Amino acid sequence: MKKIIGATLVALSCAASAADYFSVDIDSVNDQVSGARSTAQYIRAGKELVGIQMGVQGRTAISQAGGMLSSLEVTGGKNIGPFTPFVGVGFDNGANGARNADYKYGLVGATAGMKFGPGFALAGVKTRLGTTAAVETKQTVVFGTYSVPVAKNVAVNLNASKSYQDIQENAFGLGVGISF
């Protein structure tokens, strides 16, 4: 647990000071296999540096049945028009921060975004590649966000995502984003 908290704080302190965006979102998550429900909090930040779109995401999920899962992902991608293909790495702290249950994994994905009505629509997909875990957990996530401006540089985010493969979840949520 200490590793994930420390890594999240370092990454967010670096990213938040110069981020093009910073958001906090809360999703209601439903496991499609077990029916278990959880609440996931996301903290995201991004910044374009020397033509590369850098991103960091910290996720903490609390299950209504008890238990906590947390992860940290760092990505880098290149904007090609409205599309941003990216690669990254992730760190999963394991259930309840169990000793020796943490693992690292690779990521690959892409996003596409455009102005739509009064807000901005973003859609994307990402999948895990490889892992340091004893048993690989495969996951592909399709996600979307619609950000509606409520003040200069402030928007309300409407989020939806669906996970496939070993982790099968549906999630819907709200958040607030700030652009710099």
N, C-alpha and C positions, 0 to 999 in steps of 0.2 A: 504494500500500500504506500509506503514511504517513497518508493521509486516512482510510482505513477504521479503522486502529488508533486514531488520535486520536479520531475520532467515537465509536467503540465505548467507549473508556475514559471519555470525558466522559459519555456517556449512561448507562453502567453505574454510574459513581460517583455520579451524581445519583439514579438510580433505586434503587440498592441500599441507600442510606442510609435510605430511607423506604418500601421496597417492602412490599406485602402478601405478595408471594412472590418468590423468587429460585430459579432452577433451572439446573443444568448437565446436559445430555443428550448422549449420543453415539449416533449412528445409523449403521447399515450401509446404504448406498444403492446401488441397482442401476439403471442407465440401461436402460430397456426397449427403446430403439432400438439403441444401440451395444453393449450388454452390459457397458459399462465399470462398474467398481465404485469406490466411494469411501467414505471415512469422514467424516461431518459432525459437528462439535461445535457445539452450540447453547448460548448463554448467554441466559437470559430473565429479565426482571424486570417486575413490575407493581405498580401502586399506584392506589387510587381517590382522586382529588382532586376536590373539589367536585361529587361525583356522576358524574364521568367516569372510566371505567376506562382508565388510561394503561398502555401496554405498550411494551417495547423488546426486540428480539431481534437478537443478533449470531450469524451463522452462518459457519463456516469449514469448507470441504470440501477434503480432500486426496485426489486421485485415486491409485489404485494404479498407474496408468500414468505418474504424475508430473504435477504441476500443482496449483494451488490456486485456489479460488474463494471469495470472501468477500462478505458482504452485511450490511447493517444496516437494520432496519425499526423504525419508530416508529408506534404506533397509538393511537387514542382511540375509546372506545365508551361506550354507555350501557346499563346493566343493565336489562332488562325481564323481570322474573321470572327464569327460568333461562337466558334468551337474552341475548346481548350482541352486537348489530350494531356494526360498527366501520368506520372509515376510517383510512387512514394513508399514509405515504410510505416509500419504500425507496431505498437506495443500493447499487448493485452495483459492486464494485471491478474487475470484468472478470477474465478468466483471467490468473492470475499477476500481477495488478496492472499489466497492460500499459498503457503510457501512452496516453491518449486512448481507452481502451476502457471506462472507467467510465461509468455512467449512473444516472439517477434514474427512479423510477416511482411511480405511485399504487397504492393497495390499497383493496379493499373486501371485507368478509366478515362472518362471524358465528360465534359459538360458542354452545354450549349445554352445561350441566353439571348433574350431580346426584349425590347420594350413592348409591352402588350397592354393596351388600355391605359389606365392611369399608373400602372406599376411596371415591374420588371419580372419576367418569367424565366426561370432557370430549370433545366432538366439535366439529369446526368445518370451515369452508370459507373460502378466500380466493382472490381473483383479482387479477391485475395490470390496471391501467387506465392507458393512456398511458405514454409514456416519453420520455426525452431521447436515447435511442440512435438511431443512424442507421436501424437495422432493429428494429422492435418484436418482442420475444420475449414471446409470450403464454404464461401459465402460470396454471393453476387448481390449487390444492392442497386435497385433502380429508385431514383429519388427526384423530387421536384419541389420547388419553392416559388411562391408568388409573393413578391415584396411590394407593399402598397405604401407610398410615402405619406407620412402624417405631419411632418415638419421638415425644414431644410436639413438634409443629411440624416434623417431618422425615418425608418420604415417599420411597419408591422409585417412579419413573415408568416405566411400560411404554408405549412410543410406537410408532405406526404412521402412515404417511402415503403418499399416492399423488398424483403430479403428472400433469396432463393437458395437452394442447395441444402447444406446441413443445417443452416440457421434459416428458419422460415418465419418471418415476422411481418406484420403490417403495422405501420405507425402513422399517426396524424398528430399535428401540433401547431403551436403558435410561438412566436418569438419577436424579438426586437433587434433591428440591425442599425448600425451607425456607420456611415461612410465618411472617409476623411479625404 
